[in-house]
Amino acid sequence: MIAETFIRRPVTAIVASLVIVLVGVLAMLNLPIGQYPEITPPTVSVTGNYIGADAQTVEQTVATPVEVQVNGTPGMTYLQSNSTSNGQMSMTVNFDVGTDINIAALDVQNRVGIATPTLPQEVQRLGLTVRKRNPSILMLVAMYAPKGSHNTTFLDNYANVFIKDALLRTKGVGDIVSRADDFSMRLWLKPDKLAQLGVTAADISAALNEQNAQIAAGSIGAPPAQKGQSFEYIVTVQGRLATIEQFGNVIVKTRPQDGSLVYLKDVARIELGKFNYANNSFVDGKRAAYLLVYQAPGANALQTYENVIATMNGLKKQFPADLNYIVPFEAASVVQVSIEEVVHTLVEALLLVIVVVFVFLQNWRSTLIPVLAIPVSIVGTFIFFIPLGFTINTLTLFGFVLAIGIVVDDAIVVVEAVEVNINERKMSPFDATLEAMREISAPVISIALNLAAVFVPVGFIPGITGRLYQQFAITIAISVLISAFVALSLTPALCVLLLKPHE
């Protein structure tokens, strides 16, 4: 009999329970926290840009070729794409619940690579971006100038250069989507000058591709060199153009009539501006640069939010004058309030169970035994959360609320059986406990298995509905099985140590 071992060695039972509690606490501290389980299908996003193209052109030349290749990716359920009039293409590929997002992203990346050679050169030059995407935004970070001394271009560039990379390195952050545009050299063509000088947009594009290039110039005096050559010189040349003046001096055309040169500054207005002027963001009526923060899969939402705030507060010390940040939206507070409310319910349920047990047992010693057994069953359940991939959320905590009333029953059955032997059969606590466990060990095990058989099948329901109820049901089943072990180990050991005959 299993219980007899622990009855004769109560210290072993107590140590085993303490180990369960300690390991459970360690697991609990390292588990991700969220409002609900991760039931949303994993998604992978593909984005591209065809500068100057309208929505129909983007759809026909970019979105459609990519869709043809991506369609049929293993585990994919459906995909959707969106082409805008400013040349942007965004595609979202959804996968079955439970699909490994890392493998899914790799599969999509490989298929996008197959489609890339069929895309326009402008799109290939900018490239297509494939990202693992959490469908829900954790928070928004907005950079703005309270006094309005910084323009949108400055805010966008500062957010992309100094803020975005720092947030990507923050623990728990899975992705940062910037609604801020990078600095770009803007060329505003003058149609009248183009017509007067006989220059076309194709001439300008060809001139830029030819003259705005990074060239490997080689070296002078490299082996094999003539005898007596002592030095080798690396030739460095100007690479890509960087300033307005350099772009202005790009030679667009040579006029055959007089041999004069037509420079880019002769036919265009050149300025350093935004990559895309279609993105406009505001906060409190002021221009702002937005960064969308996405939580990494399996990360702790509350901890990630705190990490992001700590990172921003650290960066804030280096902000230039009249620059600040604000968080206009965050989902962490909703998660925190939900968890706190369920925890309050959990504590209230525990207190209610203690009161009910005391009312029926009419003895503080008898009441103390179930009270000590409950935390072992509840906290020990967290040990199995990590291998099962569960999180601490409202559903698992609701499962604990229900489990409290179930796990206490095993301890009460043991205590009542021992008290009957002590008070009615006049047995010693040791003999009474030993006799009681011989009688009720099998019923305790069978009851636990029957209760587990009620909840475990719920974990095999497929789809999103199954994922929603899975953690709730399995949490109860695990706590019930642990309570059966506690009823066969810790509870009889405490009965031997604490129970005495009623006077």
Secondary structure as UniProt FT lines:
FT   HELIX           2..8
FT   HELIX           10..30
FT   STRAND          43..49
FT   TURN            51..52
FT   HELIX           55..58
FT   HELIX           59..63
FT   HELIX           64..70
FT   TURN            71..72
FT   TURN            74..75
FT   STRAND          76..83
FT   TURN            85..86
FT   STRAND          88..95
FT   TURN            97..98
FT   HELIX           101..115
FT   HELIX           116..118
FT   HELIX           121..126
FT   STRAND          129..133
FT   STRAND          137..144
FT   TURN            146..147
FT   HELIX           152..158
FT   HELIX           159..163
FT   HELIX           164..168
FT   TURN            171..172
FT   STRAND          173..178
FT   STRAND          183..189
FT   HELIX           191..197
FT   HELIX           201..211
FT   STRAND          219..220
FT   TURN            227..228
FT   STRAND          233..234
FT   HELIX           244..248
FT   STRAND          251..254
FT   TURN            256..258
FT   STRAND          261..263
FT   HELIX           264..267
FT   STRAND          268..274
FT   TURN            277..278
FT   STRAND          282..283
FT   TURN            284..285
FT   STRAND          286..295
FT   TURN            297..298
FT   HELIX           301..316
FT   TURN            317..318
FT   TURN            321..322
FT   STRAND          324..330
FT   HELIX           332..361
FT   HELIX           364..381
FT   HELIX           382..384
FT   HELIX           385..388
FT   HELIX           394..423
FT   HELIX           429..455
FT   HELIX           456..460
FT   HELIX           463..488
FT   HELIX           490..498
//
